[in-house]
Amino acid sequence: MSSQPTTNSLLRFTTAGSVDDGKSTLIGRLLHDSKSIFEDQLAAVTASSAQKGLEHADLSLLTDGLRAEREQGITIDVAYRYFATPKRKFIIADTPGHIQYTRNMVTGASTADLAIILVDARHGLLEQTHRHSFIASMLGIKHVVVCVNKMDLVDWSEERFREIVSAYRSFSSRLDIPDIKFIPISALLGDNVVDASEHMPWHTGGSLLNHLEEVFVASDRNLQDCRFPVQSVIRPQIDEARDFRGYAGRIASGVFKPGDDVTILPSGMTSRIREIRLGNKVLAKAFPPLSVTLLLEDDVDVSRGDMIVREHNQPTSTQDLDTRLCWLSDEPMNPAARYILRHTCTEAKAIIKKVHYKLDINTLHREEEFDQIAMNDIVRVHIRLSTPILVDDYRENRTTGSFILVDPHSGLTVAAGVLNL
């Protein structure tokens, strides 16, 4: 195993692309070449590869854990893996390439700081390349690495690499992705994954791992707008803590400190933070994504679903949402249906009042005439709620700017939405 990291810097990233672009192999190569797998894991992969008649170890087996995935050679579920180098810790979400599993990609990308989009050097940009890139943009991922894979199968051609870079730049110019990096790789052979490639001396931009270790994401977090959705009220029923009243939750954004004046929404009552606890530890300040307990100086009425904010910096309270939705259900959207909208620690009854348009994922053009909204479609809709919720623009706050729609009968999530106020 790798040595213990010397920094607490954590990078969450997701992999995406079309089928057979080599996502799982790339992750396996990262784990293998960074010495982040155990010997018995490697031995099992080597034995399994030999049974399949392969001359090399099939490193994709390190992430493709479901039996159906191993048999079909595809990724179906989101596979989460952890590894570390001396410079950084990483959490990887290996997401599916098949179009019917795009909803899993939404799950994997929703908490990612960076997205790796794989492109097969032989095939260039495909529909899923466009779809996954748009989803990365829609979900507010600011850093994208386009890995042009299987360069060994195009004779390490710099010209072919430049063609794909040009095509992707043309497409992505209409997306909101401020930082895009292009790296030519061979996940199978390891070129430019952890170590620089001897076959492509024309690429001077470093390896993928080098970029992952160096990319700066701390400034992406919103530390200005203080948002603390209350998840639960803690009142121990024991004699020594009879008067204890704490409000537990996960900080969505901003920095909280003892002595800060705060407002509780939606009531509008005010108080001051007396103490911040993380377990039994008292903190001098707290910031996202810490889960903490706030103690206030005043005995005010605070319940689950309330939000603790600053008086002069508050979210928007609204019952009407104009929002983008990614439809996740196998069943087409039913405009007459009623749903449950879940947002932070609150929920409200919801109906879809109007579908403004459906997005053509290849051209990014709006389609105002369509037969139905089916799984993986991305649409702009107007939603009406039974009660107001407290929201921010998703580009400013990924927690308070996003939600899911749930079928009240089956309990299944049917859509995920982001707000652009």
N, C-alpha and C positions, 0 to 999 in steps of 0.2 A: 504493500500500500504506500501511497505518497506520504511525505512528511507532513507534520501538522502545519497548517497555514499560519503565516505571521501577521495576517490582517483579518479583521472581521468583515471586510467588504464582501457583500453577497451579490451575485448576479443571477437573476432568474431569466432563463431564455427558453424559447420554444423553437422547434424545427418544423418546417412545413414545406410543401411542394407537391408535385404530382406523383402518381404511383410509380414506384421503381426508380425514383430519382436518387435513392441511396441514403435516405434520412437515417434509418436505423443503423446502417453500416457506418455512417459518419459518427454517430454517437458512440457506437462500439469502438471505433478507431480512437476517438478522443479518450474514452475510458482506458483502453488498452495502452496507448502510447504515453499517456500521462501516469501510467502505473497505478491506476485507481481500481483495479479488479483483483480479486483473490486468485491464488493459483488453482484452487479447486473449480472456480467458475470458468477459468480459461480451459482447464482440462475437460470440463463437461462440454464446452462449446466446440473444442477440437474434436472430441469423440463424436458429437452429433454431426459435425461437418463431414467427418470421414464416413459416417453411415449414409450420408446423402451423396457420397461419391465426389466430394469437393477436394481439390488439392490444397486449399488454404482454409484457415479457420474463418467461418462465417460469423463475423463480429456482430451482425445484426441480431443474432440470437441473444445477445446480452440485454436487449431491450424488448424484443418481441416475445413477451411472456405468455400470451394466451395460446392455447393449443391450436385454435383456428388460425392464428397468425403464423405460427411455425409451419403449419401444413400448407398454407396458401402463399407464404412468403410475403405477406403484406402486414401493415400495421392497422389495427382496428380500434383499440382503446388508446387512451393517453397514458404513456408509460413515463413515470417520473423517476429520475435518477439523480443521485447526489455524487459529486466528486469535488476534490480540492487540489490546488497546487500551492506551492509556497507563497504565491501572491494573492490568491483569491479562493473563495468558496463558490460553488455553482450548484444550481438546481435546474435540471433539464426537463422539459416536457416534450417528449417525442410524440408528435400528433399525426393522425392518419392522412394519407394522400387521396384515398378514394372519395369521390364527390359525396357519396351517401354518408360519410363520416365527417363532413365539414363541421357539423355541430360540435364534435369532439375537439376540433381545432380551436373553436371559439372558447371552449373551456380552458384549454391549455394556454392560450394567448392572453386570457383575461388578467392574469397576474404577472405577465412577463415584462421585463425591462427591455428585452432585445429579441428580435426574431431572425432566425436563419432561414432563408428561402433557398431551397436547392433547385437547380436547373440542370437537366441533362444536357451536356454539351452537344450531343447528337441531335436532339429534338428542339432545343431552344425554348422559348416561352410558350406555355400551354394554358388552357383555361384555368386549371387549378393554380397555376402561378399567379394569374391575375386575381383570382378569388382570394387566395391566401394573403396576397399583398394588400388587397383592399381591406380585408378583415383586420390585418395588422394596423393599418392606418385608422380604421374605424374604432379600434380598441385603444387608440392612443399610444401605440408603441413608437417611440421616437428614434430607435436605432434598429436598422435592418442590415444584415449581412447577406448578400447574394453570393452563394457558393456555386460556381459553375463546375459541376461534378463530372466525373468520367472523362477527364481531359486525356487520359491514356488512350481512349477509344477514338480520339480525333487527332492523334499524333502530336499531342501537346501544342496544338495550333494557337498561336497568339492572335492570328486573324479571326479565328472562330470565336475566341473569347471576346475580342473587341466588338464583334457583330452582336453578341448577346448583351454586352454592356450597353451598347447604343440603343438596342430595342427596349431594354428594361428602363433606361433613363427616359426614353420617349413616353412609355406608359406611365411611369411613376411620377412624372411631372404634374399629373393631375391629382396626386395623392398628397396627404399631409404627413410626409415622412422627412424630417429635417436632416437625418444622418443616414446615408446609404454607403456601404462599403462593398467592393467587389473583389472576390478571391477565387482564382482558378485552383481546383483541387482534384485529387483522386482519393476518394474515401477508401476504396479497396486497397490501394497500395500505400496510402498514408501521405502522399505528396501534399505539402502546404496545409496539413491538418494540425499537427503538432510541430513538425520540423519543416524547414524550408525545402522546396523541391529542387533537386539537381536537374530535372527534366525541363523546368521552366525558369531559366535564369532571367528571362525578360520581365518576370513579375518581381517587383522590388517592394511590394507592400506588406511583406511579412506573412506569417502563418495565421490560420484561424485562431488557434489557442492564444497566440501572442496578442491578437486584437481583443479577444474576450477578456484577457487579463488586464488590458490597458484601458478599455472603453470606460468613460466617466459617466455614471448615471445618477450620482447623488443629487445633482442639480435638477433632475427631472421631478423630484418630489415637491409637493406643494407644502411649504413650511410657513406660508403667510396666512391662509384662511383656516382658522381654528374650527374644527368640526369633530365633535365627540358624540356619536350616536350611543345612547344608553341601552345596553343589552339587558341588564338586570339590576335590581336594587338589593343590596346585601344588608340584611338586618339579623345578625346572629341571635338566636334565642338562648343565650347563656348569660349567667349573672355577671361575669367579669366584662362582658361587652354589651350590656343591655342597651346602652345609649348609642352604640355604633350604627352609623348609617352611611353606607358607601354606594357609589354608582359605578358599576363595572361596564367596560366596553373596550372596543378597539379604536384607537385614534385614527381617524380617516385622513386628517391633514392638520397642519399647524403645529405649534409648540406650546405646551401648557406648563405653567409654573405655579407653585404656591404663591398666593398673593394676587393672582390675576383676577380682575373683575370679569364675571361671566354672566350670560343671559341664558335662561332655559326656555327653549321653544318646544311647543307652540304657545305656552302660557305667557311668556314675556317676563317672568319673574327674574330678579337679579340676585346675585350673591357673589361670594369670593371663594376661590380655591384655598382650603386650609391645608390640605395634605394630598400627596399623590403616592400611591402604593403599588408596587409590583410584587405580588405575593406578600411576604413579610418585610420587604425592603422598602424604605422610604426614599423617593426620588426627588432630586432638585429640579428636574424638568422631564417632560415626556413628549415624545414625537412619534410619528407613524413609522412602522406599523405596530407599535407596542400595544399590548392589551393590559390595561391598568385599572385601578379603582380610584376614583376621585372622591374626596371628602370636602364638603362645603362648610362654610362658617355658619350658614343659616339653615334652619330646619324648613326647607321649602319642599313643595310637592313635586317630585320627579318620578316618572314612571318609565317602563320599558317603551322604547319608541321615541322618547323625547330626545332632543339634541342640545348639547351644551356648546355655546358659541361665544364670540365676543359681541359686545353691544353694538359696535359700529361696523361690524363685518358679518353679515348674516346671509344665509342661503335664501333662495326664492321659495315661497310657499305657493303651491298651485294645485289645482284639480285638473288642469288641462295640460297634456303633454304632446308636443309636436316632436316626434322622435324617429330615429332609425331603428328598425327591427331586423334581426336575423331570425327567420322562422325555423324552428328546430324540430317541429313535430312531424311524424309520418303522415298525419292527417292534415289536409289543406286547411287554411284559415277559414273560419266561419264568421263572417262579419256580424252575425246576429248573436254570437255566443258571448257569455259572460266569463270573465277570468278573475283571478286573484293576482294583483301586482305586488311583488315583494321588493322592498327597497330598504337598504340598511337593516334596521331592526323593526321595521313597520310593514304593514300590508294593508291593502285597500281593494275593494271591489272595482273592477275595471271593464269597460267596453271599448271596442275599437270603433270610433265614430266614422272614420273615413280613411281610406287608403289613397294617399296623394299620387304615388307612382311606385313602380318597381324598377330596380336598377339592373341594367344590362351589364353583367360583370366583366365582359370583354371590352366593351366600348365606354363604359361608365355613363352611357346615355340613359335618360329617363324614359321609361315605357309607361304611358298613361292609359293604354288599353291592353288588357290581359285577361285571360280566362280565369285564373286562380292564383293564389299564393301558396306555393308548395314548399316542402322541406328545402332548406338552404337558400331560399329566396331572400333578398335584402330589399326592404321596402321602407318608404317614408309614410308614417301614419299619424293620425290624431287620436289620442286616447283620453277618455273622460273617466275620472275617478270619483268614487263615492265620498271621499274625504281628502283634504289637501295633504300633500307630502312636501318635505323640505329638500330641495334639489339644488345642484350646481351644474354648470356646464361640464361635460365629461372631459373636455380638454384641460380643465383646471383641476378637476377632482374625479378620479376614476371610481371612487366609492359612492359618493353622493350623486354622481352623474350617470349611474347605471342601475338597471333593474332587470327582473325576470317576470314573465307572465306564466302563471300556473293554471292548469285545468282544475277547477274545483272538484270535479267528479273523480278523476283518475289520480290527481295529485302529481301529474307529470308536468315538467317544464316544457312549455310549447314555444317560447320565444325569449330572446335576450335583447335588451334595448339600451341605447346610449342617447344621451340628451345633448343637443347643441342649442343652447339658449341664445 
